[in-house]
């Protein structure tokens, strides 16, 4: 991130809004500024494309059933933290 201000948006703000944009929950002027910045910024445009491609890849993976013994196998190896009241 180089802090470029494109269309009134800094790269840091773009990065902070990235998850909302990919989830489809960004709207209104924030979405417009986000899309304009993405189209113009040589850093954020490719970052968005790479993140979107990664998200598509994750969604394309087959869902697998966790083994029924997963928790029983993990809990004994996790260091127990003291519980503070």
C-alpha positions in Angstrom: 0.0 0.0 0.0 1.4 3.3 -0.9 -1.4 5.4 0.5 -2.6 6.7 -2.9 -5.8 8.7 -2.8 -7.9 7.8 -5.8 -11.4 9.1 -6.1 -11.3 10.4 -2.5 -10.3 7.0 -1.0 -6.9 6.1 0.5 -5.5 2.6 -0.1 -5.8 1.8 3.6 -9.6 2.5 3.5 -9.9 0.4 0.3 -8.2 -2.5 2.1 -10.4 -2.1 5.2 -13.5 -2.3 2.9 -12.3 -5.2 0.9 -14.1 -7.9 2.8 -17.4 -6.0 2.7 -17.1 -5.5 -1.0 -16.4 -9.2 -1.6 -19.3 -10.2 0.6 -21.6 -7.8 -1.3 -22.5 -5.8 1.7 -20.9 -2.5 0.6 -23.3 -0.1 -1.0 -24.0 3.6 -1.8 -21.2 6.1 -2.0 -18.7 3.8 -0.2 -19.2 1.2 -3.0 -18.9 3.8 -5.7 -15.7 5.1 -4.2 -14.4 1.6 -3.7 -15.1 0.6 -7.3 -13.6 3.8 -8.7 -10.4 3.4 -6.6 -10.1 -0.2 -7.6 -10.3 0.8 -11.3 -7.7 3.5 -11.0 -5.2 2.3 -8.4 -2.3 0.2 -9.6 -1.9 -1.4 -6.2 -5.5 -2.0 -5.1 -6.9 -3.2 -8.4 -4.6 -6.2 -8.6 -5.0 -6.9 -4.9 -8.8 -7.0 -5.4 -8.5 -9.3 -8.4 -6.2 -11.7 -6.5 -8.4 -11.7 -3.4 -11.5 -12.3 -5.5 -9.8 -15.2 -7.3 -8.8 -16.7 -4.0 -12.3 -16.5 -2.7 -13.7 -18.2 -5.8 -11.1 -20.9 -5.4 -12.1 -21.5 -1.7 -15.8 -21.6 -2.6 -15.1 -24.2 -5.3 -13.5 -26.6 -2.9 -15.5 -29.6 -1.8 -16.8 -29.5 1.7 -15.6 -32.4 3.8 -16.9 -34.0 6.9 -14.7 -33.6 9.9 -13.7 -36.9 11.5 -15.9 -37.7 14.5 -12.7 -38.0 16.7 -11.3 -34.5 15.7 -12.1 -32.7 19.0 -11.1 -35.7 21.1 -7.8 -35.9 19.3 -7.0 -32.1 19.5 -8.0 -31.3 23.1 -5.3 -33.4 24.8 -2.6 -31.6 22.9 -3.8 -28.0 23.5 -2.1 -26.4 26.6 -4.7 -25.7 29.2 -5.0 -22.0 30.0 -5.9 -21.0 33.6 -9.4 -19.7 34.0 -9.7 -16.4 35.7 -12.9 -15.3 37.3 
